[in-house]
Amino acid sequence: MKQTSKLLSSLLALTLFAGSALAEQRTWTDNKGRQILATFVSIEGDQVVLLTADGGMHRFPLAILWPVS
């Protein structure tokens, strides 16, 4: 039972760490050179959903974002 509890705790810590690493604000650039500082939220179909520091949720077509974004 202790091993199961230890394993579950480790998995939870790993999940939280990975989630916080993905939740970093970064600069996203589109194919026209426009930029937005935002955090990745999700992909919905062909749209990327980003969250800006002011709490705004923005959707952008995946096709217009530069691959390095």
Sequence and secondary structure as in RCSB ss.txt:
>XXXX:A:sequence
MKQTSKLLSSLLALTLFAGSALAEQRTWTDNKGRQILATFVSIEGDQVVLLTADGGMHRFPLAILWPVS
>XXXX:A:secstr
 HHHHHHHHHHHHHHHHHHHHHT  EEEEBTTS EEEEEEEEEETTEEEEEETTS EEEEEGGGB TT 
